[in-house]
Amino acid sequence: MKAATGELQLTVITMIAIAAIIGFFWILWPQIQESIKTQWTNINSDYTGYIVVRK
């Protein structure tokens, strides 16, 4: 019986940890997404590092 109780407790702890991780990203995802968009726009609009060859 003790093994079953320990297994249940481990399952509950795992589910709580997964829920905490999902909740963390659920809250922060809009900020992360906006940061990625901003950085992507800066990379695409800035031509630093490109060599333009004209004929």
NORURJO-V239457 format. One record per backbone hydrogen bond with DSSP energy under -0.5 kcal/mol. CO is the residue of the C=O (numbers start at 0). NH is the residue of the N-H. E is the energy in kcal/mol with one decimal. If there is no record, write none. Layout:
# NORURJO-V239457
CO:NH:E ; CO:NH:E
This chain:
# NORURJO-V239457
0:4:-2.1 ; 1:5:-2.5 ; 2:6:-2.2 ; 3:7:-2.2 ; 4:8:-2.5 ; 5:9:-2.2 ; 6:10:-2.1 ; 7:11:-2.5 ; 8:12:-2.6 ; 9:13:-2.3 ; 10:14:-2.4 ; 11:15:-2.4 ; 12:16:-2.4 ; 13:17:-2.5 ; 14:18:-2.4 ; 15:19:-2.3 ; 16:20:-2.2 ; 17:21:-2.5 ; 18:22:-2.6 ; 19:23:-2.3 ; 20:24:-2.2 ; 21:25:-2.4 ; 22:26:-2.0 ; 23:27:-2.1 ; 24:28:-2.1 ; 27:31:-2.2 ; 28:32:-3.1 ; 29:33:-2.2 ; 30:34:-2.1 ; 31:35:-2.3 ; 32:36:-2.4 ; 33:37:-2.5 ; 34:38:-2.4 ; 35:39:-2.5 ; 36:40:-2.5 ; 37:41:-2.2 ; 38:42:-2.2 ; 39:43:-2.4 ; 40:44:-2.1 ; 41:45:-1.2 ; 44:46:-0.6 ; 46:49:-1.8 ; 49:51:-0.5 ; 50:52:-0.6 ; 51:53:-0.6
